[in-house]
Amino acid sequence: MTLISPTVPGGAMDGVARLIAQRLGPRLGQPVVIDSKPGAGGTLGVSLAARAPADGHTLVIVADSYLTVAPRLLRGVSLQPFKDLAPVIELGSSPMVLVAHPSLRVKTLAEYLAKVRAEPGKVTYASAGAGSPHHLFMATLEQQLGLRLAHVPYKGGPQAFSDVLGGHADSMFIAMSTAEPHIKSGKLVALGVSGAKRLTEHPGIPPIAEQAPGYESEFWFALFAPGGTPAPVTARLHREIAAVLAEPEVIQGMKALGVAPSAGSTPDLLAQKLRREDAKMERLIRETGLKPE
């Protein structure tokens, strides 16, 4: 069996894919091989999976933005997630943390928001490019609170984060696993987490919802098979992967990657979640005026 990972090795999503693959193989009685296919905002690997035989021997791990954002903002992408893919199971979700460089001279989210309001269009935030989670998490906050910041898009997350660390950009939404050592060292200030609740491992960082009621933005990972995969096949894959997700070593491994494992996901629930997220992103992209590149 092949598990396509549409991202570069070393990130949280690729790490989750490898955790699943290592333990899924023995349950299925066959090796599960990771095939890394990064590119085109994740849609390269997803499109390869969509064109694979619908026989249960191909899976693809995706982040929600690969299906709800990239097809809308990348020219030449013809992916139709609801037709081309068969939902199997949601794996986990992860909020981001909003960080600021100390040179911005803010220590709390309230101070950050006050500065943004006092100097509209001057406070900068970095992202991995237009339509990336880093961008859309902030665009959602801007829209909800009527803020105006200066967006500084980069070609990738590492370059964007490097410039925030260097003080060349003021702030950024970033994965906690990436930001944590720099927060501890004082090189960055943690302002708030994008999820609705405080993180168990970081109770001192408040949720952004305390200053922006109702705000909640998380990215999530899921496994899909090629569209048309028979229901009995996806049912077995779901059953075996759900058992893998319940293993204590997998739970701890995912948490170490900054991902909260999902529980109780089914193919139908995943399909419903994808439709809700797709509608949300369609509205946000339309209202923020983003255009295909």
Buried (B, 14 or more C-beta within 10 A) or exposed (E): BBBBBBBEEEBBBBBBBBBBBBBBBEBBEEEBEBBBBBEBBBBBBBBBBBEBEBEBBBBBBBBBBBBBBBBBBBEEBEBEBEEBBBBBBBBBBBBBBBBBBEEBEBEBBBBBBEBBEEEEEEBBBBBBBBBBBBBBBBBBBBEEBEBEBEBBBBEEBEEBBBBBBEEBBBBBBBBBBBBBEBBEEEBBBBBBBBBBEBBEEBEEBBBBBEBBEEBBBBBBBBBBBBBEBEEEBBEBBBEBBBEBBEEEEBBEBBBEBBBBBBEEBBBEBBBEBBEEBBEBBEEBBEEBEBEEE
